[in-house]
């Protein structure tokens, strides 16, 4: 008898969910990241958390040697978060079109929603991607 295949490889489908979380430290505030002068959770930090949630959703379902790269992000940062609060992002895979993955992402802190995004990632072959990258390096 063959043991059951518990791998998740090749199972990308709409409805999958990924998550990421952080605590807003001073290092994640707008003045430190250069995106403003008020000490609140920086939009670039929220964007990175949103992408982490999308990666969490997708990459465990890829074949060996594959990864995803972000190619588009339409984001709204709708509420300020002070340092000390926890922030979470939840990415839901909404569409799979060949190598193109589309996500709907919601971010919230302990007081409520703080942002939302539509995000597109592409599945890439890591070796081919790195070879193309090497050709772009100077010198």
OpenMM code with the backbone's topology and positions (N, CA, C; nanometers):
from openmm import Vec3, app, unit

residues = "UNK UNK UNK UNK UNK UNK UNK UNK UNK UNK UNK UNK UNK UNK UNK UNK UNK UNK UNK UNK UNK UNK UNK UNK UNK UNK UNK UNK UNK UNK UNK UNK UNK UNK UNK UNK UNK UNK UNK UNK UNK UNK UNK UNK UNK UNK UNK UNK UNK UNK UNK UNK UNK UNK UNK UNK UNK UNK UNK UNK UNK UNK UNK UNK UNK UNK UNK UNK UNK UNK UNK UNK UNK UNK UNK UNK UNK UNK UNK UNK UNK UNK UNK UNK UNK UNK UNK UNK UNK UNK UNK UNK UNK UNK UNK UNK UNK UNK UNK UNK UNK UNK UNK UNK UNK UNK UNK UNK UNK UNK UNK UNK UNK UNK UNK UNK UNK UNK UNK UNK UNK UNK UNK UNK UNK UNK UNK UNK UNK UNK UNK UNK UNK UNK UNK UNK UNK UNK UNK".split()
positions = [
    Vec3(0.0841, -0.1182, 0.0000),
    Vec3(0.0000, 0.0000, 0.0000),
    Vec3(0.0886, 0.1245, 0.0000),
    Vec3(0.0564, 0.2208, -0.0842),
    Vec3(0.1319, 0.3451, -0.0945),
    Vec3(0.0835, 0.4434, 0.0108),
    Vec3(0.1768, 0.5085, 0.0820),
    Vec3(0.1338, 0.6074, 0.1817),
    Vec3(0.0664, 0.7262, 0.1128),
    Vec3(-0.0244, 0.7925, 0.1822),
    Vec3(-0.0909, 0.9082, 0.1212),
    Vec3(0.0082, 1.0198, 0.0940),
    Vec3(-0.0165, 1.0941, -0.0135),
    Vec3(0.0679, 1.2074, -0.0491),
    Vec3(0.0155, 1.3298, 0.0244),
    Vec3(0.0868, 1.3728, 0.1266),
    Vec3(0.0443, 1.4885, 0.2055),
    Vec3(0.1072, 1.6182, 0.1579),
    Vec3(0.1782, 1.6131, 0.0446),
    Vec3(0.2402, 1.7363, -0.0050),
    Vec3(0.1321, 1.8306, -0.0551),
    Vec3(0.1677, 1.9569, -0.0605),
    Vec3(0.0731, 2.0569, -0.1103),
    Vec3(0.1156, 2.1069, -0.2478),
    Vec3(0.2233, 2.0478, -0.3025),
    Vec3(0.2769, 2.0902, -0.4309),
    Vec3(0.1697, 2.0842, -0.5400),
    Vec3(0.1609, 2.1919, -0.6173),
    Vec3(0.0703, 2.1942, -0.7310),
    Vec3(-0.0760, 2.2100, -0.6947),
    Vec3(-0.1058, 2.2559, -0.5752),
    Vec3(-0.2456, 2.2655, -0.5319),
    Vec3(-0.2948, 2.4089, -0.5232),
    Vec3(-0.2328, 2.4987, -0.5975),
    Vec3(-0.2768, 2.6381, -0.5967),
    Vec3(-0.4179, 2.6475, -0.6529),
    Vec3(-0.5050, 2.7078, -0.5758),
    Vec3(-0.6438, 2.7246, -0.6196),
    Vec3(-0.7043, 2.8433, -0.5455),
    Vec3(-0.7988, 2.9121, -0.6079),
    Vec3(-0.8648, 3.0222, -0.5387),
    Vec3(-0.9237, 2.9768, -0.4053),
    Vec3(-0.9168, 3.0664, -0.3091),
    Vec3(-0.9687, 3.0374, -0.1757),
    Vec3(-0.8611, 3.0082, -0.0733),
    Vec3(-0.7390, 2.9771, -0.1190),
    Vec3(-0.6295, 2.9549, -0.0240),
    Vec3(-0.6000, 3.0849, 0.0496),
    Vec3(-0.5567, 3.0728, 0.1753),
    Vec3(-0.5315, 3.1896, 0.2591),
    Vec3(-0.3916, 3.1810, 0.3198),
    Vec3(-0.3238, 3.2943, 0.3257),
    Vec3(-0.1948, 3.3052, 0.3923),
    Vec3(-0.1985, 3.4212, 0.4897),
    Vec3(-0.1128, 3.4135, 0.5901),
    Vec3(-0.1139, 3.5170, 0.6942),
    Vec3(0.0285, 3.5591, 0.7307),
    Vec3(0.0376, 3.6812, 0.7814),
    Vec3(0.1626, 3.7335, 0.8357),
    Vec3(0.1262, 3.8294, 0.9482),
    Vec3(0.2154, 3.8417, 1.0452),
    Vec3(0.1874, 3.9278, 1.1608),
    Vec3(0.3166, 3.9923, 1.2097),
    Vec3(0.2993, 4.1070, 1.2743),
    Vec3(0.4121, 4.1769, 1.3342),
    Vec3(0.3610, 4.2646, 1.4471),
    Vec3(0.4540, 4.3118, 1.5258),
    Vec3(0.4245, 4.4121, 1.6270),
    Vec3(0.4890, 4.5415, 1.5793),
    Vec3(0.4185, 4.6517, 1.5879),
    Vec3(0.4705, 4.7786, 1.5385),
    Vec3(0.5755, 4.8322, 1.6357),
    Vec3(0.7001, 4.8152, 1.5966),
    Vec3(0.8128, 4.8699, 1.6731),
    Vec3(0.8502, 5.0050, 1.6129),
    Vec3(0.9369, 5.0768, 1.6795),
    Vec3(0.9840, 5.2049, 1.6275),
    Vec3(1.0475, 5.1863, 1.4898),
    Vec3(1.1146, 5.0730, 1.4683),
    Vec3(1.1807, 5.0456, 1.3398),
    Vec3(1.0826, 5.0389, 1.2234),
    Vec3(0.9544, 5.0184, 1.2503),
    Vec3(0.8532, 5.0073, 1.1454),
    Vec3(0.7709, 5.1351, 1.1291),
    Vec3(0.8163, 5.2445, 1.1890),
    Vec3(0.7404, 5.3692, 1.1803),
    Vec3(0.7838, 5.4531, 1.0595),
    Vec3(0.6945, 5.5431, 1.0212),
    Vec3(0.7171, 5.6264, 0.9029),
    Vec3(0.8467, 5.7077, 0.9081),
    Vec3(0.8813, 5.7733, 1.0197),
    Vec3(1.0070, 5.8499, 1.0193),
    Vec3(1.1307, 5.7624, 0.9956),
    Vec3(1.1305, 5.6418, 1.0510),
    Vec3(1.2465, 5.5540, 1.0352),
    Vec3(1.2568, 5.5023, 0.8914),
    Vec3(1.1431, 5.4718, 0.8303),
    Vec3(1.1441, 5.4180, 0.6939),
    Vec3(1.1391, 5.5259, 0.5861),
    Vec3(1.1336, 5.6509, 0.6278),
    Vec3(1.1392, 5.7602, 0.5326),
    Vec3(1.0096, 5.7869, 0.4575),
    Vec3(0.8971, 5.7463, 0.5171),
    Vec3(0.7702, 5.7664, 0.4465),
    Vec3(0.6783, 5.8659, 0.5169),
    Vec3(0.7341, 5.9464, 0.6061),
    Vec3(0.6548, 6.0474, 0.6758),
    Vec3(0.7234, 6.0912, 0.8031),
    Vec3(0.6604, 6.1863, 0.8721),
    Vec3(0.7231, 6.2420, 0.9917),
    Vec3(0.6497, 6.2069, 1.1206),
    Vec3(0.5367, 6.1384, 1.1108),
    Vec3(0.4601, 6.1018, 1.2298),
    Vec3(0.4919, 5.9566, 1.2655),
    Vec3(0.5146, 5.9302, 1.3928),
    Vec3(0.5557, 5.7973, 1.4390),
    Vec3(0.4357, 5.7021, 1.4438),
    Vec3(0.3963, 5.6562, 1.3249),
    Vec3(0.2911, 5.5552, 1.3098),
    Vec3(0.3447, 5.4461, 1.2179),
    Vec3(0.2742, 5.3330, 1.2138),
    Vec3(0.3110, 5.2217, 1.1261),
    Vec3(0.3235, 5.2727, 0.9831),
    Vec3(0.4386, 5.2507, 0.9230),
    Vec3(0.4681, 5.3021, 0.7897),
    Vec3(0.3991, 5.2204, 0.6813),
    Vec3(0.3522, 5.2903, 0.5802),
    Vec3(0.2914, 5.2220, 0.4664),
    Vec3(0.3869, 5.1202, 0.4035),
    Vec3(0.5164, 5.1506, 0.3831),
    Vec3(0.6051, 5.0483, 0.3266),
    Vec3(0.6123, 4.9213, 0.4130),
    Vec3(0.6032, 4.9369, 0.5443),
    Vec3(0.6041, 4.8200, 0.6327),
    Vec3(0.4758, 4.7387, 0.6145),
    Vec3(0.3626, 4.8075, 0.5993),
    Vec3(0.2366, 4.7371, 0.5769),
    Vec3(0.2399, 4.6632, 0.4439),
    Vec3(0.2957, 4.7270, 0.3414),
    Vec3(0.3074, 4.6630, 0.2104),
    Vec3(0.3910, 4.5354, 0.2213),
    Vec3(0.5030, 4.5423, 0.2918),
    Vec3(0.5877, 4.4242, 0.3083),
    Vec3(0.5129, 4.3132, 0.3815),
    Vec3(0.4357, 4.3479, 0.4835),
    Vec3(0.3579, 4.2483, 0.5569),
    Vec3(0.2533, 4.1846, 0.4652),
    Vec3(0.1908, 4.2656, 0.3820),
    Vec3(0.0915, 4.2130, 0.2877),
    Vec3(0.1568, 4.1142, 0.1910),
    Vec3(0.2743, 4.1492, 0.1404),
    Vec3(0.3439, 4.0573, 0.0504),
    Vec3(0.3837, 3.9292, 0.1234),
    Vec3(0.4247, 3.9405, 0.2492),
    Vec3(0.4575, 3.8204, 0.3272),
    Vec3(0.3372, 3.7279, 0.3373),
    Vec3(0.2184, 3.7841, 0.3559),
    Vec3(0.0972, 3.7021, 0.3642),
    Vec3(0.0703, 3.6310, 0.2321),
    Vec3(0.0917, 3.7001, 0.1199),
    Vec3(0.0721, 3.6380, -0.0115),
    Vec3(0.1740, 3.5261, -0.0341),
    Vec3(0.2983, 3.5495, 0.0041),
    Vec3(0.4018, 3.4460, -0.0075),
    Vec3(0.3642, 3.3250, 0.0789),
    Vec3(0.3177, 3.3513, 0.2011),
    Vec3(0.2750, 3.2425, 0.2900),
    Vec3(0.1634, 3.1603, 0.2251),
    Vec3(0.0744, 3.2267, 0.1561),
    Vec3(-0.0373, 3.1589, 0.0902),
    Vec3(0.0116, 3.0694, -0.0233),
    Vec3(0.1017, 3.1212, -0.1068),
    Vec3(0.1346, 3.0546, -0.2326),
    Vec3(0.2523, 2.9596, -0.2286),
    Vec3(0.3607, 2.9988, -0.1658),
    Vec3(0.4860, 2.9283, -0.1912),
    Vec3(0.4912, 2.7862, -0.1385),
    Vec3(0.4136, 2.7524, -0.0398),
    Vec3(0.4153, 2.6124, 0.0073),
    Vec3(0.3471, 2.5182, -0.0921),
    Vec3(0.2792, 2.5757, -0.1909),
    Vec3(0.2077, 2.4967, -0.2905),
    Vec3(0.2836, 2.4850, -0.4227),
    Vec3(0.4039, 2.5407, -0.4286),
    Vec3(0.4809, 2.5397, -0.5519),
    Vec3(0.5651, 2.4146, -0.5650),
    Vec3(0.6080, 2.3876, -0.6871),
    Vec3(0.6991, 2.2764, -0.7142),
    Vec3(0.8390, 2.3151, -0.6673),
    Vec3(0.9231, 2.2185, -0.6366),
    Vec3(1.0628, 2.2503, -0.6022),
    Vec3(1.1269, 2.3305, -0.7157),
    Vec3(1.2045, 2.4326, -0.6787),
    Vec3(1.2703, 2.5160, -0.7775),
    Vec3(1.1870, 2.6334, -0.8247),
    Vec3(1.0653, 2.6470, -0.7720),
    Vec3(0.9800, 2.7601, -0.8072),
    Vec3(0.9681, 2.8555, -0.6892),
    Vec3(0.9385, 2.9800, -0.7199),
    Vec3(0.9109, 3.0830, -0.6197),
    Vec3(0.8139, 3.1811, -0.6847),
    Vec3(0.7706, 3.2803, -0.6077),
    Vec3(0.6876, 3.3849, -0.6654),
    Vec3(0.7567, 3.5190, -0.6500),
    Vec3(0.7269, 3.6083, -0.7417),
    Vec3(0.7760, 3.7456, -0.7339),
    Vec3(0.6564, 3.8394, -0.7498),
    Vec3(0.6567, 3.9461, -0.6714),
    Vec3(0.5506, 4.0450, -0.6814),
    Vec3(0.5704, 4.1315, -0.8038),
    Vec3(0.4598, 4.1559, -0.8785),
    Vec3(0.4698, 4.2388, -0.9982),
    Vec3(0.3721, 4.3560, -0.9978),
    Vec3(0.2727, 4.3516, -0.9086),
    Vec3(0.1776, 4.4629, -0.9019),
    Vec3(0.1133, 4.4644, -0.7640),
    Vec3(0.0917, 4.5859, -0.7130),
    Vec3(0.0245, 4.6014, -0.5844),
    Vec3(-0.0557, 4.7309, -0.5878),
    Vec3(-0.1843, 4.7197, -0.5637),
    Vec3(-0.2729, 4.8354, -0.5545),
    Vec3(-0.3190, 4.8391, -0.4093),
    Vec3(-0.2654, 4.9342, -0.3322),
    Vec3(-0.2836, 4.9314, -0.1866),
    Vec3(-0.3506, 5.0587, -0.1363),
    Vec3(-0.4319, 5.0414, -0.0332),
    Vec3(-0.4914, 5.1527, 0.0396),
    Vec3(-0.4531, 5.1372, 0.1865),
    Vec3(-0.3954, 5.2418, 0.2437),
    Vec3(-0.3630, 5.2432, 0.3870),
    Vec3(-0.4678, 5.3346, 0.4502),
    Vec3(-0.5635, 5.2764, 0.5213),
    Vec3(-0.6852, 5.3484, 0.5591),
    Vec3(-0.6912, 5.3950, 0.7047),
    Vec3(-0.6017, 5.3475, 0.7896),
    Vec3(-0.6029, 5.3897, 0.9301),
    Vec3(-0.4616, 5.3842, 0.9862),
    Vec3(-0.4313, 5.4765, 1.0770),
    Vec3(-0.2994, 5.4826, 1.1400),
    Vec3(-0.2918, 5.3850, 1.2570),
    Vec3(-0.1735, 5.3263, 1.2739),
    Vec3(-0.1483, 5.2335, 1.3845),
    Vec3(-0.0302, 5.2852, 1.4658),
    Vec3(-0.0503, 5.3071, 1.5952),
    Vec3(0.0617, 5.3541, 1.6784),
    Vec3(0.1564, 5.2392, 1.7136),
    Vec3(0.2797, 5.2737, 1.7473),
    Vec3(0.3733, 5.1709, 1.7932),
    Vec3(0.3154, 5.0934, 1.9120),
    Vec3(0.3511, 4.9663, 1.9195),
    Vec3(0.3076, 4.8802, 2.0274),
    Vec3(0.1926, 4.7888, 1.9926),
    Vec3(0.1154, 4.8231, 1.8891),
    Vec3(0.0031, 4.7368, 1.8513),
    Vec3(0.0496, 4.6245, 1.7595),
    Vec3(-0.0227, 4.5148, 1.7623),
    Vec3(0.0011, 4.4044, 1.6698),
    Vec3(-0.0747, 4.4302, 1.5406),
    Vec3(-0.0135, 4.3919, 1.4293),
    Vec3(-0.0746, 4.4058, 1.2973),
    Vec3(-0.0715, 4.2695, 1.2289),
    Vec3(-0.1816, 4.2356, 1.1605),
    Vec3(-0.1882, 4.1120, 1.0830),
    Vec3(-0.2304, 4.1435, 0.9408),
    Vec3(-0.1879, 4.0596, 0.8490),
    Vec3(-0.2323, 4.0671, 0.7104),
    Vec3(-0.2796, 3.9289, 0.6698),
    Vec3(-0.3908, 3.9248, 0.5974),
    Vec3(-0.4450, 3.7992, 0.5486),
    Vec3(-0.4641, 3.8110, 0.3978),
    Vec3(-0.3978, 3.7221, 0.3244),
    Vec3(-0.4046, 3.7221, 0.1784),
    Vec3(-0.4880, 3.6036, 0.1329),
    Vec3(-0.5850, 3.6313, 0.0480),
    Vec3(-0.6687, 3.5258, -0.0095),
    Vec3(-0.6394, 3.5186, -0.1590),
    Vec3(-0.6044, 3.4006, -0.2062),
    Vec3(-0.5809, 3.3794, -0.3487),
    Vec3(-0.7159, 3.3826, -0.4196),
    Vec3(-0.7330, 3.4786, -0.5103),
    Vec3(-0.8625, 3.4951, -0.5767),
    Vec3(-0.8638, 3.4411, -0.7189),
    Vec3(-0.7446, 3.4304, -0.7818),
    Vec3(-0.7404, 3.3797, -0.9192),
    Vec3(-0.6047, 3.3193, -0.9498),
    Vec3(-0.6073, 3.2139, -1.0305),
    Vec3(-0.4860, 3.1497, -1.0814),
    Vec3(-0.5010, 3.1443, -1.2328),
    Vec3(-0.4102, 3.2127, -1.3040),
    Vec3(-0.4137, 3.2163, -1.4497),
    Vec3(-0.2749, 3.1802, -1.4998),
    Vec3(-0.2503, 3.0512, -1.5170),
    Vec3(-0.1165, 3.0057, -1.5531),
    Vec3(-0.0201, 3.0372, -1.4410),
    Vec3(0.0828, 3.1174, -1.4714),
    Vec3(0.1820, 3.1563, -1.3700),
    Vec3(0.1391, 3.2775, -1.2891),
    Vec3(0.0293, 3.3419, -1.3265),
    Vec3(-0.0164, 3.4660, -1.2617),
    Vec3(-0.1130, 3.4340, -1.1478),
    Vec3(-0.0793, 3.4852, -1.0289),
    Vec3(-0.1610, 3.4665, -0.9090),
    Vec3(-0.2132, 3.6024, -0.8635),
    Vec3(-0.3422, 3.6090, -0.8334),
    Vec3(-0.4026, 3.7329, -0.7864),
    Vec3(-0.4542, 3.7134, -0.6447),
    Vec3(-0.4249, 3.8110, -0.5589),
    Vec3(-0.4616, 3.8043, -0.4178),
    Vec3(-0.5425, 3.9267, -0.3769),
    Vec3(-0.6332, 3.9058, -0.2848),
    Vec3(-0.6997, 4.0130, -0.2121),
    Vec3(-0.6428, 4.0081, -0.0713),
    Vec3(-0.5955, 4.1222, -0.0220),
    Vec3(-0.5267, 4.1239, 0.1074),
    Vec3(-0.5905, 4.2273, 0.1989),
    Vec3(-0.6110, 4.1879, 0.3230),
    Vec3(-0.6636, 4.2780, 0.4253),
    Vec3(-0.5640, 4.2859, 0.5398),
    Vec3(-0.5399, 4.4075, 0.5880),
    Vec3(-0.4523, 4.4283, 0.7038),
    Vec3(-0.5345, 4.4910, 0.8153),
    Vec3(-0.5013, 4.4521, 0.9383),
    Vec3(-0.5728, 4.5077, 1.0529),
    Vec3(-0.4799, 4.5112, 1.1732),
    Vec3(-0.5096, 4.6032, 1.2623),
    Vec3(-0.4418, 4.6037, 1.3913),
    Vec3(-0.5442, 4.5629, 1.4963),
    Vec3(-0.5076, 4.5702, 1.6214),
    Vec3(-0.5981, 4.5233, 1.7262),
    Vec3(-0.7217, 4.6115, 1.7404),
    Vec3(-0.7210, 4.7302, 1.6783),
    Vec3(-0.8374, 4.8195, 1.6845),
    Vec3(-0.9300, 4.8052, 1.5639),
    Vec3(-0.8836, 4.7395, 1.4554),
    Vec3(-0.9690, 4.7221, 1.3381),
    Vec3(-0.8909, 4.7264, 1.2086),
    Vec3(-0.9625, 4.7357, 1.0947),
    Vec3(-0.8972, 4.7370, 0.9634),
    Vec3(-0.8062, 4.8589, 0.9456),
    Vec3(-0.6917, 4.8362, 0.8785),
    Vec3(-0.5996, 4.9471, 0.8510),
    Vec3(-0.5615, 4.9562, 0.7041),
    Vec3(-0.5913, 4.8531, 0.6256),
    Vec3(-0.5524, 4.8590, 0.4854),
    Vec3(-0.6048, 4.7422, 0.4062),
    Vec3(-0.6012, 4.7600, 0.2745),
    Vec3(-0.6430, 4.6536, 0.1835),
    Vec3(-0.5621, 4.6660, 0.0556),
    Vec3(-0.5534, 4.5557, -0.0171),
    Vec3(-0.4750, 4.5568, -0.1405),
    Vec3(-0.5220, 4.4491, -0.2369),
    Vec3(-0.4970, 4.4761, -0.3637),
    Vec3(-0.5036, 4.3749, -0.4685),
    Vec3(-0.3594, 4.3562, -0.5120),
    Vec3(-0.3163, 4.2306, -0.5222),
    Vec3(-0.1751, 4.2014, -0.5440),
    Vec3(-0.1613, 4.0917, -0.6477),
    Vec3(-0.0646, 4.1097, -0.7372),
    Vec3(-0.0348, 4.0093, -0.8391),
    Vec3(0.1078, 3.9600, -0.8199),
    Vec3(0.1233, 3.8281, -0.8218),
    Vec3(0.2546, 3.7649, -0.8157),
    Vec3(0.2654, 3.6690, -0.9329),
    Vec3(0.3874, 3.6463, -0.9811),
    Vec3(0.4122, 3.5496, -1.0868),
    Vec3(0.4958, 3.4353, -1.0327),
    Vec3(0.4628, 3.3157, -1.0752),
    Vec3(0.5441, 3.1982, -1.0420),
    Vec3(0.6633, 3.1974, -1.1371),
    Vec3(0.7829, 3.1846, -1.0804),
    Vec3(0.9038, 3.1817, -1.1619),
    Vec3(0.9855, 3.0575, -1.1304),
    Vec3(1.0629, 3.0155, -1.2302),
    Vec3(1.1644, 2.9129, -1.2106),
    Vec3(1.2857, 2.9854, -1.1529),
    Vec3(1.3252, 2.9499, -1.0308),
    Vec3(1.4298, 3.0237, -0.9596),
    Vec3(1.5612, 3.0254, -1.0379),
    Vec3(1.6039, 2.9135, -1.0937),
    Vec3(1.7317, 2.9085, -1.1654),
    Vec3(1.7290, 3.0009, -1.2875),
    Vec3(1.6225, 2.9985, -1.3652),
    Vec3(1.6124, 3.0866, -1.4825),
    Vec3(1.6044, 3.2326, -1.4401),
    Vec3(1.5297, 3.2591, -1.3335),
    Vec3(1.5179, 3.3965, -1.2835),
    Vec3(1.6540, 3.4493, -1.2407),
    Vec3(1.7280, 3.3694, -1.1649),
    Vec3(1.8598, 3.4132, -1.1180),
    Vec3(1.9581, 3.4304, -1.2342),
    Vec3(1.9459, 3.3487, -1.3391),
    Vec3(2.0332, 3.3636, -1.4559),
    Vec3(2.0032, 3.4966, -1.5261),
    Vec3(1.8768, 3.5301, -1.5413),
    Vec3(1.8413, 3.6586, -1.6030),
    Vec3(1.8881, 3.7748, -1.5154),
    Vec3(1.8768, 3.7583, -1.3853),
    Vec3(1.9205, 3.8615, -1.2922),
    Vec3(2.0703, 3.8848, -1.3048),
    Vec3(2.1472, 3.7776, -1.3177),
    Vec3(2.2929, 3.7885, -1.3295),
    Vec3(2.3318, 3.8694, -1.4529),
    Vec3(2.2539, 3.8583, -1.5597),
    Vec3(2.2858, 3.9322, -1.6816),
    Vec3(2.2611, 4.0819, -1.6653),
    Vec3(2.1901, 4.1228, -1.5630),
    Vec3(2.1605, 4.2644, -1.5400),
    Vec3(2.2626, 4.3300, -1.4450),
    Vec3(2.3468, 4.2489, -1.3829),
    Vec3(2.4439, 4.3041, -1.2876),
    Vec3(2.5521, 4.3812, -1.3617),
    Vec3(2.5989, 4.4914, -1.3023),
    Vec3(2.7053, 4.5688, -1.3678),
    Vec3(2.8380, 4.4945, -1.3683),
    Vec3(2.9168, 4.5246, -1.4674),
    Vec3(3.0536, 4.4792, -1.4716),
    Vec3(3.0745, 4.3437, -1.5166),
] * unit.nanometer
topology = app.Topology()
chain = topology.addChain("A")
for resn in residues:
    res = topology.addResidue(resn, chain)
    for name in ("N", "CA", "C"):
        topology.addAtom(name, app.Element.getBySymbol(name[0]), res)
